């Protein structure tokens, strides 16, 4: 399904956002979550480890500085940086 989305021209950020917007993800990442909480939970859930202080500061800063950045934007950037 997701490969089909990529083949149709969706970006990684768009796919990450679509994955984030489904009910199971919203239960894990409630709308009341702060940017810091989103980053910490992403590290735990996706990367399988606790977030280091520098990583939390850096990625939270991406949310805070960008204004209109989506969760999909930041989550896809984290994945790209990790697999880099």
C-alpha positions as CSV (number, residue, x, y, z in Angstrom):
1,X,0.0,0.0,0.0
2,X,2.6,2.5,1.1
3,X,5.0,1.6,-1.8
4,X,2.0,2.3,-4.1
5,X,1.7,5.7,-2.6
6,X,5.4,6.4,-3.2
7,X,5.1,5.1,-6.8
8,X,2.1,7.5,-7.2
9,X,4.3,10.5,-6.2
10,X,3.8,10.8,-2.5
11,X,6.7,12.1,-0.5
12,X,8.1,10.3,2.6
13,X,6.8,13.3,4.7
14,X,3.3,12.9,3.3
15,X,3.3,9.2,4.0
16,X,4.6,9.7,7.5
17,X,1.9,12.2,8.1
18,X,-0.8,9.8,6.8
19,X,0.5,7.1,9.1
20,X,0.5,9.6,12.0
21,X,-3.1,10.7,11.3
22,X,-4.7,7.2,11.8
23,X,-6.5,6.4,15.0
24,X,-3.9,3.9,16.4
25,X,-1.1,6.4,16.0
26,X,-3.3,9.2,17.4
27,X,-3.9,7.0,20.5
28,X,-0.1,6.7,21.0
29,X,0.6,10.3,20.1
30,X,-2.4,12.3,21.4
31,X,-3.2,15.8,20.1
32,X,-2.2,17.1,23.6
33,X,1.4,15.9,23.1
34,X,4.1,18.5,23.2
35,X,6.7,18.6,20.5
36,X,9.2,17.2,23.0
37,X,6.9,14.3,23.9
38,X,6.4,13.5,20.1
39,X,10.1,13.3,19.6
40,X,10.7,11.2,22.7
41,X,7.9,8.8,21.8
42,X,9.1,8.5,18.2
43,X,12.6,7.5,19.4
44,X,11.1,4.9,21.6
45,X,8.4,3.6,19.2
46,X,10.3,3.7,15.9
47,X,14.0,3.8,16.8
48,X,13.6,1.4,19.7
49,X,15.7,3.4,22.2
50,X,15.4,6.3,24.5
51,X,16.0,9.7,23.1
52,X,19.3,11.3,23.8
53,X,19.2,14.9,25.1
54,X,20.9,16.4,22.1
55,X,18.5,14.6,19.7
56,X,15.5,15.8,21.7
57,X,16.8,19.4,21.6
58,X,17.6,19.3,17.9
59,X,14.3,17.7,16.7
60,X,12.1,19.6,19.1
61,X,13.8,22.7,17.7
62,X,12.8,21.7,14.2
63,X,9.2,21.6,15.3
64,X,9.4,24.9,17.2
65,X,11.4,26.9,14.6
66,X,9.5,25.9,11.5
67,X,6.1,27.0,12.5
68,X,4.1,25.2,9.8
69,X,6.1,22.0,9.8
70,X,4.1,18.8,10.0
71,X,4.8,15.8,12.2
72,X,5.3,13.9,9.0
73,X,8.0,16.4,7.9
74,X,10.0,16.0,11.1
75,X,9.5,12.2,11.5
76,X,10.6,11.6,7.9
77,X,13.7,13.8,8.5
78,X,14.6,11.8,11.6
79,X,14.3,8.5,9.7
80,X,16.4,10.0,6.8
81,X,19.1,11.1,9.3
82,X,19.2,7.7,11.1
83,X,19.5,5.7,7.9
84,X,21.8,8.3,6.3
